[in-house]
């Protein structure tokens, strides 16, 4: 057993069965990913399209890749053929673009709506007001080649646990509001992706269904 395998097994033993672990493999070599894979891990998250494309083909075909970083419209076409989930949908324009590219190859792509919950302006995401305006004014039901499965957010990078908990609680409330208002009949709208290596325990307490963990699995970058 490798240290990476031990780290994964330890994390999974702490997590409720309702929470999925996405191993964030950005900047990590294929050898590290294989060690995680050999321990049973199948969900991996990458931030950059080019790095993901470089890694995908040499690695096992049953890996479920999640794009978790900011996605530029001109790169959508490269990942749509194989991506399991795009967690970082931060504009209606991007959603339309993903749908259009998926339609060309007759695929349905799972997506999460990224909501800006942090105090830092450098993080991407919809404001809840803008998102609700988009959902009211645009016919999302016409986008048949995407499936909106829930929300994603990144908390402020701070040691203030009360601040982080407040932001996670806000994301959970956003999820519930969207579920009640726009996705009531959609059984697949069920994911709240929040929590990383430094704050995943707080995220799980606040209702996360998916955590994105890098350094606790692979070590510091």
N, C-alpha and C positions, 0 to 999 in steps of 0.2 A: 504493500500500500504506500502511495506517495503522500507527501504533506498536503498536496492539493486535494486528494481523495479524502484524507482525514478531515480537512477543513469543511468540505462539502457534507460529509456524513454528520459532522457535529452540528452544522447549521440546520440540516434537515431534521435532525432529532429534536431541535428546539422549536421547529415551526409547526403550527396547526396544519392539519390536512387540507384546510381551505386555502392555504397560501402557497403559491408557486414560486420557486427560486429560479431567477434568470441570472446566469453567471456572466458578468460583464468582462468580456475578453479583449477589450480594446488595448492595443499596444502589446498584447501577449502573443508569443510565438505558437505555432501549431502544436508543438510538443506539449505545451502546458494545457492546451485545449483538449488534446487526446487523453491526458491524465485525468482531466475532469470527466470526459466522455466515458472513460473506462470505469469510472466509479458510478456510472448510471445517469450522469447529468446529460440532459438533451436540449435544454433551453439556453441559448447564448445570446448576449446582447452586444451589438457593435454601434459605435458612434458615427463612424465615417464610411461612406459608401465604397470608396476605393479600397480601403483596408478590408472591408467585408468581401468584396469581389476577389481580392487576392487570396483570401483564406478559404473561401467556400469550396472550390473544386478539389483541392488536395485532402479535404477532411470528409468524414463519413456523410453520406447523403441523407441520413435520417436526423441530422441536427436540425432543430427548429430555430431559425435565426430571427431575432428581433432587432429592428432598427430603433435605437433609443436616442440618437443625437439629432440635431437640427438637419432637416432634409431639404435640399434645394430642388426646385421644380425640374431643372434640367437633368437631374440624376435619377428621377423616379423610374424611368423606363428600364434602368439597369437592374433594379432590385425586384420589380413587380413579378417577374417570372418565377421567383423562388421564395420570396420573403414570407415568413409565417405571420408576422405582425409588425406593423409600423406603429410604434408607441408615441411618436412625436408629431402628430398632425396638429399644426398650430395656426392654420388659416383655412378658410373655406376654399380658396383658390387651390391649395395643395390637395385638399380632399377631392376636388373635381378632377385634378390632374391624375391622381392615383386611380380614380374610377375610369378615366379615359384610357389610360395605359392598360389597365386590367381587362377592360372590355375588348381590346384588340386581340388578346390571347385567351379570351373566354375564361378568365379566372375571377374569383372573388377574394379580395384581400381584407384581412382583419386589421382594424385600425383602432387606436385610442386617441381621444381628444386631449391634447396637452393644455392644461390650464395653469396660468401663471399664479402661483400661490406665495412666492418668496418676496422679500423686500428688495432683493437685488434686481436691478433693471437688466442685467446681462443675461438673465435666464429668459428663454422663449416661452410662448404659450398665449392662448386666448385669455382675455379678461372675461369674466362670466357674463358681463353685460353684452360684450361684442358677440360672444358665442350664442347667447339667447336671441339676439337680433338676427344673426345668420340663420338660426334654426327656424325662426318665425317667418323670415322673408324668402328663404330658399327652399326648394322642394328636394329635401334630402332623400325622400322615398324614391325619387327618380334615379338616384345613383345606385344602380343595381349590382355594381361590381365591387362595391366596398361594403364592409359590415362594421358598423361602429359598436365596439364591444365594451366601451367604458371610458375611463379617464386616466390620465397620468399627470403627475406633478412632482416638482423638486422643491424641497424646503430650503429655507435660508441656511447658508453655511455658518452656523453659530453654535456656541456652547450653551446657549439659553434654551434649555429643554422645553420650557413653557411656550416659548415662541414657536418652536418646531411642532409641538403638539397642537398648538392653535392652528397652524397652517395645514397640518394633516387633517384636523377635524373639519376645517373649511373645505378641503378637497372632498372629504366624505360627504359633506352637506351638499356640495355642488353635484356630486354623483347622484345623490338621492333626489335632488330637485330636477335634474335632467331625466332621470328614470321616471319620475311621477308625471312630468310635463310632456316629454317627447318620445320616450322609449318604453312606455308602460307595457306594450304588447310584445316587446322584443326580449325573448328569454336570454339571448346572447349578450345583452347589455348588462354585464355583471362584474366587470373588472375595475379595480382601483389599484393602479400601479404606483406605489409610493414606498419609499424607504430604500436607503443605500447602506453601505457598510457602517457609517457612523450613527445612523438613526433608525435602522430597520426595526428595532424592538419597539420604539415609540409608534412607528407606522403600523405595525401589526396590532398593537393595542387600539389604534384608532380605526381599524377596519380594512387595512391593506389586504388585497388578494394576490399581489404579485410584488416581490421585492427584487431589486436590481443590485447585485453584490459583486464587487470586483476585488478590492484589496484583501478582504477577509478570506477570500478563496485563493487568489493567486499571489498575494503579497503586495507590498507597496510598489508603485510604478517608479 
